[in-house]
């Protein structure tokens, strides 16, 4: 069996005789265990219970915190090989569950929460593709969408604590799971369709089409509560809507440094280097001089925000441009291309989409100046910002109170648990 594959439960049952997924044994049952649940086979191969899931436009492994060593310094020797890292020569992660791009080299670690305002604690880990380094500086919005369904699947929310209500319009049962993200120390509320069972289980089938994902699925509505200042303590860490970043060659670049859910460095598309239409992997990633310049902008923006410039995952650099009208009408409010871990993202990192949607409602910022047609763009209340990215459209709902505080940022994803069993590492 390939080390890339998970050991399925059951793993060789013909399709016609396969047990329904709701009857499969749950492998995550050691909630009170203080001992990591690592299995060493008779040939020395090590395995660990895991889920493999898609969240939004990302894929990743999901582990029970109790199955990992308490010492985080030991996690690298487990999580990196499970994803197929380090892979310095090929950067493809063929020997693990990753696939050589940052959006599919992710790990979620869950445990039952002891907080009154949360049901499950969620730690996100970005695994470096070439070096295998672990980065938990920020959250992943896409993978956040699968945390609620996974929390029910793994039994983190007792049946008596599951909050379920009936949707009056559709008649479907909708569960509400409160997630404490340890990376940003913020609460995310997930709402998603569940079955009629007790305890309820997530229903992935639905008719919602999400940009960047084939087919349709049921909606997972995420509400990021009070997401401002997640890493720096301020929505505008420098206090300015626009800053001037001075580079080593003497050039200055205007940027909006914004921290909502995850921090971002927003610059006008092109930077006198490339027009928006040429912001492609071939033009950017393969040009070492261009990539080094963009990385310098990102690093200097990090320093100005009070962040560690050596942390590759945050802040991320985002190119912003005004929309192109179609037949005289705007079908989106602004366009973006995002750089993540020295790669042009194939869609947009979800937390950066949240940050961009919020920034588009902050007067004077580059996203605010680029956006066209946002209703109630600068006043209190709720508004939806439609962002065009490389794979389609992202809608971000934001609510701002009369004092200008960002109360919540909301969006819709789909997700699906793909495999359940054990991963070799």
Secondary structure, DSSP 8 states (H G I E B T S, - for coil): --TTS-EESSSS--GGG---GGGS--S---TT--S--EEE-TTS-EEEEEEEEEETTEEEEEEEGGGS-SSGGGTHHHHHHHHT---TTT-S-TTSS--SSGGGSEEEEEEE--STT-SEEEEEEEE-TTT--EE-SS--HHHHHHHHHHHHHTT-S-GGG-EEEE-TTT--EEEEEEEEETTTTEEEEEEEEE-SSSS--B----SB--TTSSS-B--EEEEEET-BTTTTSSSSTTS-SSEEEE-TTS-EEEEEEEEBSSEEEEEETTTTT--GGG-SHHHHTT-HHHHHHHHHHHHHHHHHTT--TT-SSSSEEEEEEE---BTTB-SSSEEEEEEETTEE-SS--HHHHHHHHHHTTSTTSHHHHH--S-TTSSSSEEEEEEEEETTEEEEEEEEE-TTS-EEEEEEEE-EEEEEEEEEE-
